[in-house]
Amino acid sequence: MVKIFKSNPHIKSTKPKNIELDINGLDHLGRGVGRLNGKVCFVRGALPQERVTARMIDDKKQFILADLVKVIQPSPDRVKPECKWFNQCGGCQLQHLSADKQLVEKQHRITHDFAKTGIDNLPWQPALSGEPWGYRTRTRLSAWYEGKQDKLRVGFRQFNSKKLVEVDTCLVIAPQFSSLLPQLVQVLNRLTDKKQITHLELNSASEHKLIVLRVLKSLQTTDLAILDSFASEHKLSIFFQFDDHRFEALNNTQAELFYRVDDLIINFGLGDFTQVNSQLNLAMIKQAINWLELNDSDVVLDLFCGLGNFTLPVAQKVQKVLGIEGSKLMVEKSQINASVNKLTNTQFIARDLSCEDALDEVNLSEFNKIILDPSREGAQTIVQNSHKWDANLVLYIACEPSALVRDSQTLINNGYTMAKIGLIDMFTQTSHIETMALFSRGKAK
């Protein structure tokens, strides 16, 4: 059950031990890393170059978990967090570090992870970055009904906890939704069946703004009328999502969902994956096209192609592109997107890219350039056979550093050289790291 973040002075507990230590790095969760008597210590809220007092939460055999109590010697890069809930909310981890230094630390983290495998001197390129606030076009909030007060509470999970931190604004979500959040919560609390609501999704990825309410069952007619009035007033659409993943539009009104990549229109569904940072998505696509040096003689293979986020823009530059995706439904949507944009040099097929034989029926010698854009699990199975590829350039977009490091090792062992690597600051203020790497056959230029 979700619990509201609320201190209780009446609960007696053993006072945790305070410790003092120096911080020399950040881990993958954005916590400060130091050592106490030789044991690694992770301190939430601490930064490199700081000496701090921390409260021990858990003293395990190989490491210590702790929370920041006091900064004795602050980092020159420490800034005051903009959000008043930063110390409780689990949504952002790095607001206390300046945006430019967040990139420095993330690059250092990737460099360190590669160095542990013997790969040094990474060919770093300038990072792609954009607005540090208000960039999220898609945000999910939790909701919890408190029966004694007949109140629906809305917010984000506390760091590493099921507790809920109530918020009435959020600095990283789209501004139009951040300013609308207090009114939305008020309206939801007017509903008779508000206890049926478990989550909210605020979606401005499309040019048509919408809200998705995850519900346990359909709401009463009077509740629907209240929501319809709110939607009309603020010119947005409201959808309901049920436990069986079915979506239902309020009053059966349908919104056309799409985003633009220059002159292309990419349609998507409510349950489809889309990048939450539209500005950085466009910059990422542009960089991919530039790094691959695409021309009208290229034949490109786009693996894990999704809706065609890379496939369709690439198709405008090359002779032919084949997109492969595990979901048959996504393949069908990609084909529709290609047709809508009148692209005739694209082909899409469905294959489970986690299977060793996924590409057995694909003529790999036909492709001189390959794009890999996998999920967090990476592309381990696919790259194992990269020694058979004829592609002279391979572009890898990674949302999980450990997968990038592992798969890069395989590509390098199979004859590729890392030619470029750069951060994509898709999630400023958080510990999440997105990276793009280019591999070439032979010696990097």
Secondary structure, DSSP 8 states (H G I E B T S, - for coil): --EE----TT-------EEEEEEEEE-TTS-EEEEETTEEEEEET--TTEEEEEEEEEE-SSEEEEEEEEEEE--TTB---S-TTTTTBSS-S-TTB-HHHHHHHHHHHHHHHHHTTT--S--B---B---SSS-BSEEEEEEEEEGGGTEEEEEEEBTTSSEEEE-S--SSB-HHHHHHHHHHHHHHTT-TTGGGEEEEEEE-SSSS-EEEEEESS---HHHHHHHHHHHHHHT-EEEEE-TTS-EEEGGG-----EEEETTEEEE--TTS---S-HHHHHHHHHHHHHHHT--TT-EEEEES-TTTTTHHHHHTTSSEEEEEES-HHHHHHHHHHHHHTT--SEEEEE--TTSTTTTTTS-GGG-SEEEE---TT-SHHHHTTGGG---SEEEEEES-HHHHHHHHHHHHHTTEEEEEEEEE-TTTTSS--EEEEEEEESS--
